[in-house]
Amino acid sequence: MNKNILLLLGIVPASLACTDSTTFTFGTYEYQGTTTTRDCAWITQNLSKITERRANWCIDQTHAYGSNVADECPLACDMCPTAAPTGPTASPTRPPSPAPSPFPTGRPSKTPSQVPSDVPSQVPSDLPSDVPSLKPSDVPSLKPSQVPSDVPSLWPSDYPSLEPSAVPSGTPTNIPTSSIKPSPQPSAAPVAAPVAFPCVDTTLRLQIDDNGDIKNRSCVWVANKATNYRCNLPGVAAACPATCGTCSTCADPVDDLRFKFPYNGKEIRRNCEYVGRVPSKIYGRCAASSNICRSTCGVCS
């Protein structure tokens, strides 16, 4: 019988067999007084959490459990290979176009390109992206967005708005504006002093790479001895600014440095890229991780 027909019927040939390990586990957690051990079946046992668990455990390939979860649980992680793809044809079906099309396609692609275009579009898209860009564009838009952002920018704009806001800010600016002449009337109440963030070491456990030897340590270990050497290990100086004397440097620990913190009822091990990945969740993740990502969380002194 044709392989494609077998695949459509859900019958997988022996050469394409894909099964989960029945012995592999990756940690435990407490929930309502019960200890749950994670195994391959745990990923798909709750239909409402399959997407979340696959994202947290299958896509992230750096869990410290001896093996990657996706390798041990390919079926639960939806990582099973499909039928072997056919090779490319010896020659294209038609010659390539000598120039790009002057007109866009009638319908947009359902799958976005993984590589941005070199030249930006002259016309903005009708619908905003579900996933905002992690980095701001080099040139601001000539027209303001019709819908304001739910999450304010972490950095102020370089140029003031030409029109004042209809509602005053609830929090004063950290940098006051300068006026060429004093106000004709004094303010009703003094302006509150700007918030000063202390420069402290994180209390979280860090997964430190000591020349290939991964150690779970804290900043107390860094300060105990050989401090100069330990501060020079990847990400340590930014995570332990008080001990390493880097308070004046506003930076996150490098992405290679992971740290353990409680989030949504469980202990997870992540990096600063994860903390700042979703703009609407930055505040909660910064609070859960004790603001270890000083630049992303905007808590530099």
Secondary structure, DSSP 8 states (H G I E B T S, - for coil): --HHHHHHTT---GGG-----SS-EEEEEEETTEEEEEEHHHHHSSGGGHHHHIIIIII----SSSS-HHHH-TTTTT----S------SS-SS---SS--SS--SS--SS--SS--SS--SS--SS--SS--SS--SS--SS--SS--SS--SS--SS--SS--SS--SS--SS----SS--SS--SS--------------SEEEEEETTEEEEE-HHHHHHS-HHHHHTSTTHHHHSHHHHT-TT------TT-EEEEEETTEEEEE-HHHHTSSGGGHHHHHHHTTT-SHHHHT---
